[in-house]
Amino acid sequence: MRLPILASTLALTVATLAAAQKPRARDLGIPFDGEPGPHNAITDVAGVEVGYSTLISGEGKRIVGKGPVRTGVTAILPRGKATLEPVFAAFYAGNGNGDMTGTHWIEETGVLETPILITNTLSVGTVRDATVDWMVKRNAPGPFWYPVVAETSDGRLNDMKGLHVKAEHAFQALESARGGRVAEGNIGGGTGMQCHQFKGGTGTASRVLPAAHGGYTVGVLVQCNYGLRSQLRIAGVPVGREVSGLMPCLAQRVDPPVKLADGTEPPLCDAAPSDQRGEETEQGSIIIVAATDAPLSPDQLKRMARRIVLGMGRMGSNNGNGSGDIFIAFSTANRGIDWGNSGPSPLPPPTMTRLGSGRMDPLFTATVEATEEAIVNALVAAETQTGADYWRSYALPHEETRAILSRHGVPKR
């Protein structure tokens, strides 16, 4: 079956409409711990903005350089476009089979001086160079920068080797960045991604701490492209093992035939259940960005970034050998303390505030909770997509998921 796909680069207005229409995990009644912010998104951290450029065009057999195209760019601006003033930051890799540029300087100084962008594996260089150009055109302070650009691979659904992401798409993602509700699913860098062998993509969530714990906000955004079906747990239930069928498949054959890593051919989507193939070896990745307004120093942000792994663990992940599970956390507090390469740090230095280590536990909990919900939101918002060589990735079935949870005694939220 041929699915008509209209060539398009989705603009901000379309992304905003998608954000308003797509269901989220809580719309299905899935319960989560913790209290979300007003948008339940990374943008609940004041000043943070998110923008996208989404590329969807073509259908059928993969022709390198022509398509089909299922890819894009996601941009996160820690303080928004109004200022490119640095923030304290830290990164951590649960498993390092992936890429995030600009991290050596963050590791050295704890300072992030650029936006964070996420795209596909082979477009990191293009997006990195475009970010430099964008910062030059905006007269950003400093003689040079190390842009942070991360990736996950959309090479199954997208003609990734065709290098369809151009500088203009990075510019579009950066210029379209806004606060408020964040679009999820098949959008931006997450357009062609798969997660736990369902259709994956972009997801976000937030947590607001009680006033007794400072009232701070933690927000998380994920580009979800990792995991095996058998690992998937939602609300503690092994949903992935109980969903019937819907494994990645081919809508139709092409010539020459598509082959898997073991030399066999993938199943057709309309194959009999006895002909359906089981799991493949994991070769996915996930990029997770965590933001907070809590006054944290770089060493504390490193501790926070490490807790992201525990949120993935709630989903069933073991940070597999083939996966690039790379995380970055930043704080919007303590403005003007350290300008890194972007300008001279003031003398005498402004007063820096730092949360006592004994006050970190609520932030750790919020990070774990928001990570878990952001991943589920990515799965719930994603839609079935057929891409290059007629590869099809199915969306998580909403009603079946809810029925499985109910069967396991999980009450609706």
PEPE-V649239 format. One line per field, one symbol per residue. ss: DSSP state (~ for helix, > for strand, _ for the rest). burial: + if it has 9 or more other C-alpha atoms within 8 Angstrom, else -. Layout:
ss = ???
burial = ???
//
This chain:
ss = _______>>>_~~~~~~~~~~___~~~~_____________~~~____>>>>>>>>>_____>___>_>>>>>>>>>_________>>>>>>>>>>___>__~~~~~~~_>>___>>>>>~~~~~~~~~~~~~~~~~__________>>>>>_______~~~____~~~~~~~~~__>______>__~~~___>>__>>_>>>>>>>>__~~~___>>>>>>>>>___~~~__>__>_~~~~______>>_________________>____~~~_________>>>>>>>>_____~~~~~~~~~~~~~~~~~_________>>>>>>>>_________________________~~~_~~~~~~~~~~~~~~~~~~~~~___>>_~~~>>>____~~~~~~~~~~______
burial = ---------+++--++-++----++--++++----++-+++++++-++++++++++++++++--+++++++++++++++++--++++++++++++++++++++-+++--+++++++++++++++-+++++++-++---------++++++++++--++++-++-+++-++++++-++++-+++++++++++++++++++++++++++++---+-+++++++++++++++-+++++--++++-+---+++++-+----++------++++-+----+-----+-+++++++++++++++++++-++++++++++++++--+-+++++++++++++-++-++++--+---------+---++-+++-+++++++++++++++++++++++++++++++----++-+++---++--
//
